[in-house]
Structures are given as structure tokens and as C-alpha cells.
Amino acid sequence: MRILIVNKFLYPNGGSETYIFGLGRGLQALGHEVQYFGMEHEGRIVSNRVQSYTEDIEFHGAGMAQKLTYPAKIIYSKEARRKIRPVLEDFQPDAVHLNNINFQITPSVIDEIRAWNPACRIVYTAHDAQWVCPCHMLRIPSTGEFCTRCIDGAYINCMKNRCIHNSRARSIFGTMEAEFYKKRGTYRLVDTIICPSEFMNRMLSHNPQLKGRTVTLHNFYENKGALQDNSGAEKELLDRGISKRGYVLYFGRFSREKGVHTLLQVCRDNPEIPFVFAGRGELEDEVNALSGANVINMGFCSGGGMQQLIRNAAFTVLPSEWGENCPYSVMESQMNGTPVVGTAIGGIPELIEDGTTGLLCRPFDPAALTDRIRALWYNKNLQRELQANCARSAEGRGAVHYDTLEEYCGKMLKIYRG
């Protein structure tokens, strides 16, 4: 088959990019042809044969002239619709797989795919709740509240609560975009919507344009093979007196929706427990402010160095306070033999078997998070039991099973073929 993968970012940027690059490799390994369409960027690592991409739109730090053109571009991109056409005509895909497209690429490409070939299969993976929540996060930024007010189509709530970056202007544009595609019925043109969690399936099924065409398919876990640590991460921790299984690890984005501010409060209240952070984000200064006490910030890590940090942790923690979908951080922890303390929100409870591969606690509750962290930190027998359970799952004989890349691609090919 020939599959065109569409995503706004064509360089490593987050979970959706981890997904599309892995999926592309898996499909190619099975003998299928894969090309990509999205924004041009100096870091782009995938391509299409005719080298047709949209302009790179950067919302942060843009000049006034650029900002004036954004409303038209982020709601319905004529450029994206125009530039995907030569890719379609040259590649002749059997299926187009849409991923993270709203705002920069926009669903205008759906119209063009249908205009080019009404028989071409269109599949969408819902990496977030964008198609029922204009801010995509099911969260009100000013209060941190988990919110589902828009999922039945009452998108005016996005504007009322300034849900996009707590900005009235951006929230107005987001509301306009949601109403625009609701009235056009654009999402009805998509054949199948892949939901990486039952939670996301429930959220999206509130939309009558999507209900009945959603399929739950948890993300795959791509085995990266033998561990090779060339980052010096383990040595750096040993130099600081922290041994294997001697710390609690948080890795990912340093942001409020990830619950990092709540976790930092737990760090302050438990100075005897060593916490290691790996990542970057807007709360980096707050993380660094605690460094030197019981907090070590390793910064952004990847590859073997990141795997080593995960495998050597007593357990990892994911204190999220938003509608997480199918977080790779939970999967990667468990498949490296490390249990997870996570909040019972979004799709997280689908991945953690409480008391077997990790512990669950209430979100938005520092006391509850502290209780679970302390319960596991001070019970070494329970730690070893949960670590062993995760190790067995990684070997394919435990409580948790995630599709291998090959298994996942096999399921996707059936969906592509309809």
C-alpha cells in the first residue's frame, strides 16, 4: 500500500511525532510505501517526493505582520490545501493518515483529499481532544480545572473561559474554528478515527459527526533494542551519591498541566526523597530553584541516556492534571521494568494496573500524590514486586501488553484497507 502521513511537525517535537515516525518505519519495514506532508522546517527528517510543504507557522515570537494573517491561516489553510495536491497526484496514496493537523495545517486538507479522490481512505489518529475541545486539552488554564463543557458542541465555552493559553483573542479564533468545521460537517468525511485510549473514545463519541467511526487502539511500544548509554547520565547520578533504584524520576514536559507544580510541592515537603527531573518547559526555573537540595534536573535527555534513567529509577511519577490520552512515559517506564505512580485522569488508569504495575492517586491533590509516593518509596518489598511485574510485562508474560510496532502496523493496515 501507499500511505501518506500528514502531521504539522515533521521533526521530533512530541508524542505525535514519536508515533508517526515509528509508524512510518514499521510500515516501510513491512514493504509499504510511506511519504509525509506537513510544515517545512530546518529540522525536518521525513519528506515527500515532490518536496511540497507548507510555510512553517510559529505562533510564539511572531511579528505583527505575521499575526495579522493568522486568523485566516489557522482556521482554513488554503496554502495547505493547495500544497497537498501535488503530493497526492504524484504519490497516489491508497490511504491518507491525518494526525496533528489543526491550526497550522488545518482540516482544509480533508476537502482536498476528497476532491482529488473520493475513494481514498482517510484515517485520523486523535492524539488529543481537539475535535471536541477547541483548546485540545480539556482544561481551563486560568484555574487548571479539568473541563468537558465543549464536548457536546457548546464551543462558546472556550471563548468564555479563555481556554487557549488564557488568551481572549486566541480563544475566539479557536471557537470560530470549531464552529466552522461543525457547520461544514468536515469531520464526517473521515472514514475512521483512531483513539489511543477508551477515555479519548468516550470524549470524541459525544460528537455526532464522529460517533460510530471511532476505534480504540492503544499506542504501540517500539523496542529500541540493546541499551546504549552514551550520555553519562548514570555516572552523573553516581557522582552525586545516588545509586541505581535510588531516586524517583519525572520525565517529560515541565508544565502545569503535567502536574509539575504539584510534584514540586511534594519534593519540598519530602526533602529526604531524591527526585530526578528530565525534560524542559515553562516551569524549568521552578525546577532549577529546587536543584541542589533533593532535586536534580538532568535537562532534556533522549536515547540510551533516557532509557538508563528510567531503568535505574525506583519508580517514575506522572502527576498529570489534564486529559492525558495514552502517554508514552507510562508505557516506556513499564517496558523498562519501572513502575509508575500516576494520577487517575484521562487514559492513565487504562495503562497502570493499580498495585501491580504502579499506583494511582487522585489528581489535583498534593496530599494524595505524597501518600502514594511515600507508600512506594518506603516499601522496598512492594517496589521490587512492582518492578518485577513490569519486567515480566516487558517480556510479554505479565499483566500489561502493548502492541509491538509490527502488531500495531498490522492492525492499521486493516483500517487503511477498510
C-alpha positions in Angstrom: 0.0 0.0 0.0 0.9 3.7 -0.4 0.2 5.7 2.8 0.6 9.4 3.1 1.1 10.6 6.7 0.1 14.2 7.5 1.3 16.0 10.6 2.0 19.6 11.2 5.5 18.9 12.6 7.9 16.7 10.5 10.7 16.8 13.1 10.9 15.4 16.6 8.7 17.6 18.7 6.4 15.4 20.9 4.3 12.3 21.3 2.5 12.6 17.9 5.9 12.8 16.2 7.2 9.8 18.1 4.1 8.0 16.8 4.2 9.0 13.2 7.9 8.3 12.7 7.7 4.9 14.4 4.6 4.0 12.4 6.2 5.1 9.1 9.3 2.9 9.9 7.1 0.0 10.7 5.0 0.2 7.5 8.1 0.5 5.4 9.7 -2.5 7.1 6.6 -4.5 6.0 7.2 -3.4 2.4 4.7 -0.5 2.1 5.5 3.0 0.7 5.2 6.0 3.1 5.5 9.7 2.4 4.8 12.7 4.6 3.2 16.1 4.3 3.4 19.0 6.8 5.2 22.2 7.5 8.7 22.9 6.2 11.3 23.3 9.0 15.1 23.2 9.2 14.8 20.1 11.5 12.5 18.1 9.1 13.6 14.5 8.9 10.9 13.0 6.6 9.7 14.0 3.2 7.6 13.6 0.1 8.9 13.1 -3.4 7.8 16.4 -4.8 9.1 18.4 -1.8 5.9 20.2 -1.2 5.3 21.6 2.3 3.5 24.5 3.9 5.2 27.5 5.4 6.4 27.0 9.0 4.0 28.9 11.3 5.4 29.8 14.6 2.9 31.4 17.0 5.4 32.3 19.7 7.6 35.3 18.9 5.8 36.1 15.6 5.9 39.7 14.4 2.8 41.9 14.0 2.6 41.4 10.2 2.5 37.6 10.7 -0.1 37.8 13.5 -2.5 39.7 11.2 -2.6 36.8 8.8 -3.0 34.1 11.3 -6.9 34.1 11.6 -7.3 33.1 8.0 -4.5 30.6 8.1 -5.3 28.8 11.3 -9.0 28.3 10.6 -8.8 27.1 6.9 -5.4 27.0 5.2 -5.7 27.5 1.5 -2.0 27.0 1.3 -2.1 23.5 2.9 -5.0 22.6 0.6 -3.0 23.8 -2.5 0.3 22.2 -1.5 -1.0 18.8 -0.6 -2.4 18.4 -4.1 0.9 17.8 -6.0 1.8 15.2 -3.3 -1.5 13.4 -3.8 -1.1 13.5 -7.6 2.5 12.3 -7.5 2.2 9.7 -4.8 -1.3 8.4 -5.5 -1.9 7.2 -1.9 -4.3 4.4 -1.1 -4.8 6.0 2.4 -4.1 9.3 4.0 -3.4 9.2 7.7 -4.0 12.5 9.4 -2.5 13.2 12.8 -1.8 16.6 14.5 -3.2 19.0 11.8 -5.3 21.7 13.4 -4.2 25.4 13.4 -1.1 25.0 11.3 -2.2 22.6 8.5 -6.0 22.8 9.3 -8.6 20.3 8.2 -8.8 22.1 4.8 -6.6 19.1 3.5 -9.6 16.8 4.1 -11.6 18.7 1.5 -8.7 18.5 -1.0 -8.2 14.7 -0.4 -11.9 14.1 -1.1 -11.8 16.4 -4.1 -8.8 14.5 -5.5 -10.1 11.0 -5.0 -13.4 10.3 -3.2 -12.4 6.7 -2.8 -9.2 7.4 -0.9 -9.4 6.2 2.7 -8.9 9.0 5.3 -7.9 7.9 8.8 -7.3 10.2 11.7 -5.4 9.5 15.0 -6.8 11.6 17.8 -3.6 12.4 19.8 -5.7 14.9 21.8 -9.3 16.1 22.1 -9.0 18.9 19.5 -12.1 17.8 17.6 -14.4 18.2 20.6 -12.4 20.7 22.6 -11.1 23.8 20.9 -8.1 24.1 23.2 -7.5 20.3 22.8 -6.6 19.8 26.5 -10.0 19.6 28.3 -8.6 22.1 30.7 -9.2 25.7 31.7 -5.7 27.3 32.0 -6.6 30.1 34.4 -7.9 27.6 37.0 -6.3 24.3 36.0 -9.8 22.8 36.0 -10.5 19.6 34.1 -13.3 20.6 31.8 -15.7 18.9 29.3 -18.1 21.8 28.7 -17.5 21.8 25.0 -17.6 18.1 24.1 -21.3 18.2 23.2 -20.7 21.1 20.8 -21.1 24.2 23.1 -17.8 25.7 21.8 -18.7 29.1 23.1 -17.3 27.9 26.5 -13.8 28.1 25.0 -14.2 31.8 24.5 -15.9 32.4 27.8 -13.2 30.7 29.8 -10.2 31.9 27.6 -9.2 28.2 27.2 -6.4 28.7 24.7 -3.3 30.0 26.5 -5.7 32.1 28.7 -5.9 34.5 25.8 -9.3 36.0 24.8 -8.2 36.6 21.2 -6.8 33.1 20.7 -9.8 31.5 22.3 -12.1 33.4 20.0 -10.2 32.1 17.0 -10.4 28.6 18.5 -14.1 28.9 19.0 -14.6 30.1 15.4 -12.6 27.2 14.1 -14.6 24.6 16.0 -17.9 26.2 14.9 -16.7 26.4 11.3 -16.0 22.7 11.0 -19.1 21.8 12.9 -21.3 23.7 10.4 -19.4 22.3 7.4 -19.5 18.7 8.6 -15.9 18.3 7.6 -15.1 15.6 10.1 -17.8 13.4 8.6 -15.5 13.0 5.6 -13.0 11.0 7.7 -13.5 7.2 7.5 -12.0 6.1 10.8 -10.9 7.9 13.9 -8.2 6.1 15.9 -8.5 6.8 19.7 -5.4 5.8 21.7 -7.5 5.3 24.8 -11.0 4.4 25.8 -11.1 7.8 27.5 -10.5 9.6 24.2 -13.1 7.4 22.5 -15.7 8.5 25.1 -14.8 12.1 24.7 -14.9 12.1 20.9 -18.1 10.0 20.7 -20.0 12.9 22.1 -19.6 14.5 18.6 -22.3 13.1 16.3 -20.0 13.6 13.4 -17.5 11.2 14.9 -19.7 8.7 16.8 -19.8 5.3 15.3 -16.5 5.7 13.4 -14.1 5.7 16.4 -11.8 2.8 17.2 -9.8 2.4 20.4 -6.2 1.3 19.7 -3.6 2.0 22.3 -0.2 3.2 21.1 2.5 0.7 20.2 5.7 0.3 22.1 8.8 0.3 19.9 11.5 -1.8 21.4 14.7 0.2 20.9 17.0 -2.9 21.3 20.1 -3.1 23.4 20.6 -0.3 25.9 23.4 2.0 25.0 24.1 4.9 27.4 26.4 7.4 25.9 25.1 10.4 27.8 26.9 9.8 31.1 23.5 10.1 32.9 24.3 7.1 35.3 27.8 8.4 36.1 26.5 11.9 36.9 24.0 10.5 39.4 26.6 8.2 40.9 28.9 11.2 41.3 26.1 12.8 43.3 25.8 9.8 45.6 22.5 8.5 44.0 22.6 4.8 43.2 20.5 2.5 41.0 16.9 2.4 42.1 17.7 5.2 44.5 15.5 8.0 43.1 12.1 8.9 41.9 12.0 10.1 38.2 9.8 12.6 36.4 10.5 12.9 32.7 8.6 14.9 30.1 7.4 18.4 29.7 7.9 20.8 32.7 4.4 22.3 32.6 1.4 22.9 34.9 -1.0 20.6 33.0 1.5 17.8 33.6 1.2 18.5 37.3 4.9 19.5 37.7 4.0 22.4 40.1 2.2 19.8 42.3 5.1 17.4 42.2 7.5 20.3 43.2 5.4 20.9 46.3 5.8 17.1 47.1 9.5 17.5 46.6 9.7 20.4 49.1 7.6 18.5 51.6 9.8 15.4 51.4 13.4 16.5 51.4 14.7 13.1 52.3 13.5 11.6 48.9 15.8 12.2 45.9 13.8 13.3 42.8 15.4 13.4 39.4 13.8 15.5 36.6 14.5 15.1 32.9 12.9 17.4 30.3 12.3 21.0 29.7 9.4 23.5 29.6 7.9 26.7 31.1 8.4 25.5 34.7 12.1 24.9 34.2 13.1 27.8 36.5 10.9 26.4 39.3 12.6 23.0 38.9 16.0 24.6 38.9 15.2 26.6 42.0 15.0 23.3 44.0 18.1 21.8 42.4 20.9 21.2 44.9 18.5 20.1 47.7 16.7 16.8 46.9 16.1 17.7 43.3 18.4 17.1 40.3 17.5 18.4 36.9 19.2 16.4 34.2 17.7 18.6 31.5 16.4 17.2 28.2 17.6 13.6 27.7 16.9 11.1 24.9 18.1 7.7 23.6 20.1 5.4 25.7 20.7 8.1 28.4 16.9 8.4 28.9 16.4 4.7 29.0 19.1 4.4 31.6 17.5 7.0 33.8 14.2 5.1 33.5 15.6 1.7 34.2 17.6 2.8 37.2 14.7 4.7 38.9 12.9 3.2 41.8 9.8 4.3 40.1 8.6 7.2 37.8 5.8 9.6 38.5 3.3 11.2 36.2 1.2 13.7 38.2 -0.9 15.0 35.2 -3.8 17.3 35.7 -5.3 17.2 32.2 -6.9 14.7 29.9 -3.9 12.6 29.1 -4.5 10.3 26.2 -2.1 7.4 26.0 1.2 8.8 27.5 4.3 7.2 26.2 6.0 8.0 29.5 3.9 5.3 31.3 4.5 2.8 28.6 8.2 3.4 28.4 8.6 3.2 32.2 6.8 -0.2 32.4 8.5 -1.7 29.4 11.8 -0.8 31.0 10.9 -2.6 34.2 10.0 0.5 36.2 6.5 1.1 37.8 4.7 4.4 37.7 2.8 6.5 40.3 0.2 8.3 38.2 -2.9 10.3 38.6 -6.3 8.7 37.8 -7.2 11.1 35.0 -7.7 10.7 31.3 -6.3 7.5 29.8 -3.7 7.0 32.6 -5.8 4.4 34.5 -6.0 2.3 31.4 -2.2 1.8 31.4 -1.5 1.4 35.1 -2.8 -1.7 36.9 -3.1 -0.2 40.4 -1.0 -2.3 42.8 0.5 -4.4 40.1 2.5 -2.1 37.6 2.2 1.1 39.6 0.0 3.1 41.9 -2.9 5.5 41.1 -4.0 8.6 43.1 -6.4 11.5 42.8 -5.3 14.3 40.5 -5.1 17.9 41.8 -4.2 16.6 45.3 -0.7 17.1 46.6 -1.5 15.1 49.7 -2.8 12.1 47.7 0.3 12.2 45.5 2.6 12.4 48.5 0.8 9.4 50.1 1.3 7.2 47.0 5.0 8.3 46.5 5.8 7.7 50.2 3.9 4.4 50.2 6.1 3.1 47.4 9.4 4.7 48.3 9.4 3.3 51.9 8.1 -0.1 51.0 11.1 -1.7 49.2 9.4 -5.1 49.0 6.5 -3.5 47.1 8.9 -1.7 44.9 10.7 -4.9 44.0 7.3 -6.6 43.4 6.0 -3.9 41.1 9.4 -3.7 39.3 9.3 -7.5 38.7 5.7 -7.2 37.4 6.8 -4.6 34.9 9.8 -6.6 33.8 7.5 -9.6 33.2 5.2 -7.4 31.1 8.2 -6.2 29.1 9.0 -9.8 28.3 5.4 -10.4 27.2 4.3 -12.5 30.1 2.9 -10.0 32.5 -0.3 -8.0 33.4 0.3 -5.4 30.7 0.6 -5.9 27.0 1.3 -3.2 24.4 1.3 -3.9 20.7 4.7 -4.2 19.2 5.3 -1.9 16.2 4.7 -4.8 13.8 1.4 -5.8 15.6 0.2 -2.2 15.5 1.0 -1.8 11.8 -0.9 -5.0 11.1 -4.0 -3.5 12.7 -3.5 -0.2 11.0 -3.2 -1.9 7.5 -6.7 -3.4 8.1 -8.1 0.0 8.9 -6.4 1.6 5.9 -8.0 -1.1 3.6 -11.4 -0.5 5.2 
